[in-house]
Amino acid sequence: MAENQSKSDSGEVPVASLVVWNNQIIGLGTNSREKDKSILGHAEINALQSAVKFKGSWNLSDCTIYVSLEPCAMCAGAILQAHIKTIVFSAYDIKSGAFGSRYNLTTSETQVIGGICEDRSVAILKQFFLNKRQ
């Protein structure tokens, strides 16, 4: 809970992502757009960069990415460029989700699993935006 509060205080939308390879977390990312003053500061991009650094290769075809919110088109493109075959996310994003909600950037090689622990992720996001409006 303390981490959620600190992200909320920083103004970062509370989205987290991790990349798994051989049952090991090799990339972890949270949103950092406000902190880094960067449009690229999405959780998925940060997790991918961390995984690439760990593996020493941009090709993450033997990895799975997990995200608390359906990736946007920018992040979906990066995930596909890294050749990740399995994408798992919690909350659907009807506003800008790119794996089935708003857009569908999947390929025939891509497995997308959405809605895992969705209620919890939605509650965290709703609380963040409620606090932001107050």
KELUM-143175 format. One record per residue: residue number from 1; residue in three letters; x, y negated, z negated of N, C-alpha, C in turn. Coordinates in steps of 0.1 Angstrom, whole numbers, plus 5000, padded with zeros to 4 digits. Example, Ala and Ser with C-alpha at 12.3 -4.5 7.8 and 13.67 -1.06 7.14 Angstrom:
BEGIN
  nr rest n_xx n_yy n_zz ca_xx ca_yy ca_zz c_xx c_yy c_zz
   1  ALA 5132 5057 4922  5123  5045  4922 5132 5033 4922
   2  SER 5128 5022 4929  5137  5011  4929 5129 5000 4921
REM end
This chain:
BEGIN
  nr rest n_xx n_yy n_zz ca_xx ca_yy ca_zz c_xx c_yy c_zz
   1  MET 5008 5012 5000  5000  5000  5000 5009 4987 5000
   2  ALA 5020 4988 4993  5028  4976  4992 5034 4973 5006
   3  GLU 5037 4983 5014  5042  4981  5028 5031 4974 5036
   4  ASN 5019 4979 5035  5008  4973  5043 5006 4958 5039
   5  GLN 5008 4955 5026  5006  4942  5022 5017 4933 5027
   6  SER 5030 4938 5027  5041  4930  5032 5040 4927 5047
   7  LYS 5035 4937 5055  5033  4935  5069 5022 4924 5071
   8  SER 5011 4925 5063  5000  4916  5064 5006 4902 5061
   9  ASP 5014 4900 5050  5019  4887  5046 5028 4882 5057
  10  SER 5035 4890 5065  5044  4886  5075 5037 4882 5088
  11  GLY 5024 4885 5089  5016  4881  5101 5017 4892 5111
  12  GLU 5024 4903 5109  5025  4913  5119 5013 4922 5118
  13  VAL 5007 4925 5130  4996  4934  5131 5001 4948 5126
  14  PRO 4994 4954 5117  5000  4967  5111 4998 4979 5120
  15  VAL 5007 4980 5129  5008  4991  5138 5022 4998 5136
  16  ALA 5022 5011 5136  5034  5018  5134 5035 5029 5144
  17  SER 5047 5033 5148  5049  5043  5158 5062 5051 5154
  18  LEU 5062 5064 5158  5074  5072  5156 5075 5082 5167
  19  VAL 5088 5085 5170  5091  5095  5181 5097 5107 5174
  20  VAL 5092 5118 5178  5096  5131  5172 5103 5140 5182
  21  TRP 5114 5146 5178  5122  5155  5187 5126 5167 5178
  22  ASN 5122 5179 5182  5126  5191  5175 5121 5190 5160
  23  ASN 5109 5185 5158  5103  5184  5145 5111 5174 5136
  24  GLN 5118 5165 5142  5126  5155  5134 5122 5141 5139
  25  ILE 5119 5132 5130  5117  5118  5134 5130 5112 5138
  26  ILE 5131 5107 5151  5143  5101  5156 5141 5086 5160
  27  GLY 5129 5082 5159  5126  5068  5162 5114 5063 5154
  28  LEU 5116 5052 5148  5105  5046  5140 5104 5031 5143
  29  GLY 5092 5027 5145  5090  5013  5148 5077 5007 5142
  30  THR 5077 4995 5139  5065  4987  5135 5065 4974 5143
  31  ASN 5054 4968 5144  5054  4955  5151 5063 4945 5145
  32  SER 5070 4938 5154  5080  4928  5150 5079 4915 5159
  33  ARG 5067 4913 5165  5066  4901  5174 5068 4888 5166
  34  GLU 5062 4887 5155  5063  4874  5147 5077 4873 5142
  35  LYS 5083 4883 5136  5096  4882  5131 5107 4879 5141
  36  ASP 5106 4887 5153  5116  4885  5163 5112 4874 5173
  37  LYS 5100 4869 5172  5095  4859  5182 5097 4865 5196
  38  SER 5092 4877 5198  5093  4884  5210 5080 4891 5215
  39  ILE 5077 4889 5227  5065  4896  5232 5067 4911 5233
  40  LEU 5080 4916 5233  5083  4930  5233 5083 4937 5220
  41  GLY 5080 4929 5209  5081  4935  5196 5070 4944 5192
  42  HIS 5066 4953 5200  5055  4962  5197 5061 4974 5190
  43  ALA 5053 4981 5182  5058  4992  5174 5063 5003 5183
  44  GLU 5057 5006 5194  5061  5016  5203 5075 5013 5210
  45  ILE 5076 5001 5214  5089  4997  5220 5100 4998 5210
  46  ASN 5098 4994 5197  5108  4995  5187 5111 5010 5184
  47  ALA 5101 5018 5184  5103  5033  5181 5111 5039 5193
  48  LEU 5107 5035 5205  5114  5041  5217 5129 5037 5217
  49  GLN 5132 5024 5214  5146  5020  5213 5154 5027 5203
  50  SER 5147 5029 5191  5154  5036  5181 5157 5051 5185
  51  ALA 5147 5057 5192  5149  5071  5196 5160 5072 5207
  52  VAL 5160 5062 5216  5170  5062  5226 5184 5061 5220
  53  LYS 5185 5052 5210  5198  5050  5204 5202 5064 5197
  54  PHE 5193 5070 5191  5196  5083  5184 5201 5094 5194
  55  LYS 5193 5095 5205  5196  5106  5214 5208 5102 5224
  56  GLY 5210 5089 5226  5220  5085  5235 5216 5086 5249
  57  SER 5203 5087 5251  5197  5088  5265 5183 5081 5265
  58  TRP 5180 5075 5276  5167  5069  5278 5156 5080 5281
  59  ASN 5160 5092 5285  5151  5103  5288 5147 5110 5276
  60  LEU 5134 5108 5272  5128  5113  5260 5118 5124 5263
  61  SER 5120 5131 5274  5110  5140  5280 5107 5152 5270
  62  ASP 5116 5155 5261  5113  5165  5251 5109 5160 5237
  63  CYS 5103 5148 5238  5098  5141  5225 5083 5139 5226
  64  THR 5078 5136 5214  5064  5132  5213 5064 5119 5206
  65  ILE 5055 5110 5210  5053  5097  5203 5040 5097 5196
  66  TYR 5040 5092 5184  5028  5090  5176 5026 5075 5173
  67  VAL 5014 5070 5174  5011  5056  5172 4998 5054 5165
  68  SER 4998 5045 5156  4985  5042  5148 4974 5035 5156
  69  LEU 4978 5030 5168  4968  5023  5177 4972 5027 5191
  70  GLU 4962 5029 5199  4964  5033  5213 4973 5022 5220
  71  PRO 4983 5027 5226  4993  5018  5233 4986 5009 5244
  72  CYS 4992 4997 5245  4988  4988  5255 4995 4992 5268
  73  ALA 4992 4984 5279  4997  4988  5292 5013 4986 5292
  74  MET 5018 4976 5285  5033  4975  5285 5039 4987 5278
  75  CYS 5034 4990 5267  5039  5002  5259 5037 5015 5266
  76  ALA 5025 5016 5273  5023  5029  5280 5033 5030 5292
  77  GLY 5036 5019 5298  5046  5019  5309 5060 5024 5304
  78  ALA 5063 5018 5292  5076  5022  5286 5076 5037 5282
  79  ILE 5065 5042 5277  5064  5056  5273 5065 5065 5285
  80  LEU 5059 5061 5296  5059  5069  5308 5073 5068 5314
  81  GLN 5080 5057 5314  5093  5055  5319 5103 5064 5311
  82  ALA 5100 5066 5299  5109  5075  5290 5106 5089 5293
  83  HIS 5096 5092 5301  5092  5106  5304 5086 5114 5293
  84  ILE 5081 5106 5283  5074  5113  5271 5062 5120 5277
  85  LYS 5060 5132 5273  5049  5140  5279 5036 5140 5269
  86  THR 5039 5138 5256  5027  5139  5247 5026 5126 5239
  87  ILE 5015 5120 5239  5012  5108  5232 5000 5110 5223
  88  VAL 5003 5108 5210  4992  5110  5200 4990 5096 5193
  89  PHE 4977 5092 5193  4974  5080  5186 4962 5081 5177
  90  SER 4961 5072 5168  4949  5072  5158 4937 5064 5164
  91  ALA 4938 5051 5163  4926  5043  5167 4926 5039 5182
  92  TYR 4915 5040 5188  4913  5036  5202 4913 5021 5202
  93  ASP 4918 5015 5213  4918  5000  5214 4910 4997 5227
  94  ILE 4897 4994 5225  4889  4991  5237 4893 4978 5244
  95  LYS 4900 4969 5237  4904  4957  5242 4916 4958 5252
  96  SER 4926 4966 5248  4937  4967  5257 4944 4980 5257
  97  GLY 4937 4991 5252  4943  5004  5252 4945 5009 5266
  98  ALA 4957 5016 5269  4960  5020  5282 4961 5035 5284
  99  PHE 4956 5043 5274  4955  5057  5276 4941 5062 5275
 100  GLY 4932 5054 5282  4918  5059  5283 4907 5049 5279
 101  SER 4911 5040 5270  4900  5030  5265 4897 5019 5276
 102  ARG 4907 5011 5278  4905  5000  5287 4911 5004 5301
 103  TYR 4923 5009 5301  4930  5014  5313 4933 5029 5311
 104  ASN 4936 5036 5321  4940  5050  5320 4953 5052 5328
 105  LEU 4964 5050 5321  4977  5051  5328 4983 5065 5327
 106  THR 4975 5075 5323  4981  5088  5322 4984 5094 5336
 107  THR 4993 5104 5335  4997  5111  5347 4993 5126 5345
 108  SER 4995 5134 5356  4991  5148  5354 5000 5155 5345
 109  GLU 5012 5150 5342  5021  5156  5332 5019 5151 5318
 110  THR 5010 5141 5316  5009  5135  5303 4997 5141 5295
 111  GLN 5000 5145 5282  4990  5149  5273 4987 5138 5264
 112  VAL 4974 5134 5263  4971  5123  5254 4961 5128 5244
 113  ILE 4964 5126 5231  4955  5130  5220 4952 5118 5212
 114  GLY 4939 5114 5212  4935  5102  5205 4925 5105 5194
 115  GLY 4924 5095 5185  4915  5096  5174 4919 5104 5162
 116  ILE 4932 5107 5161  4937  5114  5149 4938 5104 5137
 117  CYS 4931 5108 5127  4930  5099  5114 4926 5085 5118
 118  GLU 4917 5084 5127  4912  5071  5133 4906 5062 5122
 119  ASP 4898 5068 5113  4891  5060  5103 4901 5052 5094
 120  ARG 4912 5059 5090  4922  5052  5082 4928 5041 5090
 121  SER 4932 5043 5102  4939  5033  5110 4929 5021 5112
 122  VAL 4917 5024 5116  4907  5013  5118 4905 5005 5105
 123  ALA 4904 5011 5094  4902  5004  5081 4914 4995 5079
 124  ILE 4926 4999 5081  4938  4991  5079 4938 4979 5088
 125  LEU 4935 4981 5101  4934  4970  5110 4923 4960 5107
 126  LYS 4911 4965 5104  4900  4956  5100 4904 4948 5088
 127  GLN 4910 4954 5078  4914  4946  5066 4924 4935 5070
 128  PHE 4933 4939 5078  4944  4929  5082 4937 4917 5089
 129  PHE 4928 4919 5099  4922  4908  5106 4912 4901 5097
 130  LEU 4905 4907 5087  4897  4901  5078 4905 4891 5069
 131  ASN 4916 4896 5064  4925  4887  5056 4930 4876 5064
 132  LYS 4933 4878 5077  4939  4868  5085 4929 4856 5087
 133  ARG 4916 4860 5089  4906  4850  5091 4903 4842 5078
 134  GLN 4906 4847 5067  4903  4840  5054 4913 4829 5051
REM end
